[in-house]
Amino acid sequence: MPNYRELLQQVKSEIDELDVTQARDVLAADDRPLLLDVRELDEWTEGRIPGALHIPRGNLESRIEQAAPDRAQPILVYCAAGNRSAFATKSLEELGYENVSSLAGGYTDWKRSGFPTELPRTLDGEKRQRYSRHTLIPEVGEAGQLRLLDSRVLLLGAGGLGSPAALYLAAAGVGRLGIVDDDRVDASNLQRQVLHSTGRLGEWKAESAKRTLEELNPDVEVVPYIERLTSENVERILADGWDVIVDGADNFPTRYLINDAAVWHDIPLVHGSIYRFEGQATVFRPGDGPCYRCLFPQPPPPELAPSCAEGGVLGVLPGIVGSLQASEALKLCLGIGEPLVGRLLLFDALATEFSEVRLRRDPNCPVCGDSPTITEYVDYVEFCSGRPTHA
């Protein structure tokens, strides 16, 4: 049986190796290969080659197919000195990868040659444990979790939709959550608004939400706005800087107001609504697909649009739709997947059926169209009542 050194030399004779100068050149090319760091976590945190993807050698076979599904994709593998990367390269070839090379001399030679390195920002031990199920996902990983911790999401409402959305966004580690709500916790809320409890009756919902979310995850900063969103305060609230808005409003004036504000501020808006057994969700991303006004140019008459307080709602329904909204918000924060842009997802709880409707941007839309006619905030209560609006 060959010893380790003999086996290493045999493997190196069967794979392609690049020295650091060759590696630098291929990494600078337009068809740059996937750069794969197979060192251990403690080595990775002490420095890396810029742009590298980290998969420790012990996890390579189980995780590479998700990270690199195209087996024809060029891959350059490195470790500390070029030995583990040689074995990793051989393993990748045995898995069917067609164009894999190992960096001879590894990170040690790269750094010694004075080529660029970076000291990655990393999660500390406590956060690494808390978010371990995220960091295992190639589409998220440690870099994605750090991005979530830097993200800012504004939620309109701490009620039926806002409750599950806020809970899952906080649990996921979204670093800053804004909660806009001017209502107090009422006994009739507790059938569906899971942010609150019997002991919170009479408290402001935004303050109750802050307590619940910060107890769930102390990494998250919760900013309560105990006020109703209006044309007078929307600019002040948006000035705090938000990456995504989650619309859990239960009235049409607020929906039209936040739509217009999101378009003018170029902020993605995750919309959701519920009634009895039916729910819907979509994403309005300015410059990419329709806005709320494209879908509903005019609000329905008040008698045709009863609220949950008037028509009722199955308690679990906002949990389903609000969770979908949280999922869409996380995808937007991470920049992954296919958000519900241009797609309206409908859910029927009685039939347990999902269906989807394609949406198109209206070039004549008064807000996001080619020649917008609404360019400043209006009186949205009057607009939704059918009376003439004014700025």
RASULMO-V926231 format. One record per pair of residues at least 12 apart in sequence whose ideal C-beta (glycine too) atoms are under 7 Angstrom apart, sorted by sequence separation. I is the first residue (numbers start at 1). GAP is how many residues later the second one is. D is the distance in whole Angstrom. If there is no record, write none. Layout:
i/gap/d
I/GAP/D
I/GAP/D
This chain:
i/gap/d
55/12/6
77/12/5
89/12/7
196/12/5
210/12/4
225/12/6
328/12/6
344/12/7
378/12/7
89/13/4
166/13/7
195/13/6
209/13/7
245/13/6
270/13/5
271/13/6
343/13/6
344/13/4
378/13/6
35/14/6
53/14/6
131/14/5
187/14/6
195/14/5
210/14/5
377/14/7
37/15/4
41/15/7
185/15/5
209/15/7
268/15/6
269/15/4
343/15/6
344/15/6
376/15/5
35/16/5
36/16/7
37/16/7
40/16/6
86/16/5
153/16/6
185/16/5
342/16/6
343/16/7
35/17/5
36/17/6
37/17/5
38/17/6
39/17/7
75/17/6
85/17/4
185/17/6
195/17/5
207/17/6
223/17/7
245/17/6
268/17/5
342/17/5
35/18/7
38/18/6
85/18/6
184/18/6
185/18/5
206/18/4
34/19/6
36/19/6
38/19/4
123/19/6
184/19/6
206/19/6
82/20/6
122/20/6
184/20/6
185/20/6
206/20/5
266/20/5
82/21/6
85/21/6
153/21/5
158/21/5
184/21/7
266/21/7
271/21/6
324/21/7
38/22/6
75/22/6
82/22/5
123/22/6
155/22/6
183/22/5
204/22/5
245/22/6
247/22/6
262/22/7
77/23/7
82/23/5
123/23/7
151/23/5
152/23/7
155/23/7
158/23/4
185/23/6
234/23/6
238/23/6
244/23/7
247/23/7
263/23/5
75/24/7
81/24/7
82/24/4
148/24/6
149/24/5
151/24/6
152/24/4
153/24/6
154/24/4
155/24/5
156/24/5
157/24/6
181/24/5
244/24/5
245/24/5
246/24/5
247/24/5
248/24/6
262/24/7
71/25/5
74/25/4
75/25/5
76/25/5
77/25/5
78/25/4
81/25/5
121/25/6
148/25/5
150/25/6
181/25/5
229/25/5
242/25/6
245/25/7
247/25/7
259/25/7
71/26/5
72/26/5
77/26/7
80/26/5
148/26/5
149/26/4
154/26/7
231/26/7
244/26/6
321/26/7
57/27/5
71/27/6
72/27/7
76/27/6
79/27/5
80/27/6
81/27/5
167/27/7
179/27/5
234/27/5
238/27/6
320/27/6
60/28/6
64/28/7
78/28/5
80/28/6
145/28/6
167/28/7
229/28/6
263/28/5
49/29/7
78/29/6
166/29/6
229/29/7
61/30/6
159/30/7
163/30/5
164/30/7
179/30/5
57/31/6
60/31/6
64/31/7
163/31/5
179/31/7
160/32/5
163/32/4
259/32/5
317/32/5
160/33/6
259/33/4
275/33/7
34/34/6
61/34/7
159/34/5
259/34/6
274/34/7
276/35/6
314/35/6
177/36/6
256/36/7
275/36/6
276/36/6
43/37/6
158/37/6
255/37/6
276/37/6
277/37/5
275/38/6
276/38/7
279/38/5
34/39/6
36/39/6
38/39/6
274/39/5
34/40/7
36/40/7
39/40/5
277/40/7
281/40/6
33/41/4
34/41/5
35/41/5
36/41/5
37/41/6
38/41/5
39/41/6
279/41/6
33/42/6
131/42/6
279/42/4
33/43/5
166/43/6
170/43/4
177/43/6
179/43/6
274/43/5
281/43/5
173/44/7
175/44/7
182/44/6
274/44/5
281/44/6
171/45/6
175/45/6
176/45/5
177/45/5
178/45/5
179/45/5
180/45/4
182/45/5
283/45/5
38/46/6
159/46/7
170/46/5
171/46/6
173/46/6
174/46/7
175/46/7
179/46/7
182/46/4
38/47/6
158/47/4
166/47/6
170/47/5
176/47/7
178/47/6
252/47/4
274/47/6
281/47/7
158/48/6
167/49/7
180/49/5
272/49/5
26/50/7
38/50/5
170/50/5
272/50/6
158/51/4
289/52/4
290/52/6
23/53/6
252/53/7
272/53/5
288/53/6
289/53/4
285/54/7
270/55/5
283/56/4
285/56/5
180/57/7
250/57/6
283/57/4
18/58/7
49/58/7
250/58/6
270/58/5
282/58/5
283/58/5
270/59/5
281/59/6
49/61/6
282/61/6
178/62/7
282/62/5
282/63/7
178/64/7
268/64/5
280/64/6
281/64/5
295/64/6
280/65/6
294/65/7
50/66/6
280/66/5
294/67/6
49/68/6
50/68/5
279/68/5
294/68/4
48/69/7
278/69/7
290/69/5
47/70/5
48/70/6
149/70/7
278/70/6
289/70/7
290/70/6
15/71/6
67/71/5
277/71/6
290/71/4
294/71/5
47/72/5
48/72/6
66/72/4
277/72/4
289/72/6
290/72/7
293/72/5
156/73/6
277/73/5
293/73/6
12/74/5
15/74/5
248/74/7
291/74/6
293/74/5
294/74/7
8/75/6
11/75/5
15/75/6
45/75/7
63/75/6
11/76/6
14/76/7
44/76/7
291/76/6
45/77/5
282/77/7
291/77/4
8/78/7
15/78/7
11/79/5
246/79/5
23/80/5
165/81/5
286/82/7
18/83/5
20/83/7
165/83/6
246/83/5
17/84/7
16/85/4
17/85/5
18/85/6
19/85/5
20/85/6
244/85/5
299/85/4
18/86/7
19/86/7
162/86/4
15/87/6
17/87/4
161/87/3
154/88/4
244/88/5
20/89/5
152/89/6
153/89/7
156/89/7
159/89/6
244/89/6
20/90/5
152/90/5
153/90/7
156/90/7
243/90/6
24/91/6
152/91/5
153/91/5
154/91/5
155/91/5
156/91/5
157/91/4
159/91/7
127/92/7
151/92/5
156/92/6
157/92/6
20/93/5
153/93/6
155/93/6
156/93/5
157/93/7
20/95/6
156/98/6
156/102/6
263/104/5
263/105/5
260/107/5
161/111/5
161/113/7
160/114/6
260/114/7
260/117/7
192/121/7
192/123/4
257/123/5
191/124/5
256/124/5
192/126/5
253/127/4
256/127/6
253/128/5
256/128/7
253/131/5
252/132/4
234/143/7
231/146/4
160/148/7
231/149/7
160/153/7
164/154/7
164/155/5
168/155/6
161/157/5
165/157/4
169/157/5
160/158/3
164/158/3
168/158/4
172/158/6
163/159/6
164/159/5
174/159/7
161/160/6
162/160/7
165/160/5
169/160/6
161/161/4
165/161/4
160/162/7
164/162/7
161/164/6
153/176/6
151/182/4
148/185/6
147/186/7
148/186/7
147/187/6
144/190/5
140/194/6
139/197/5
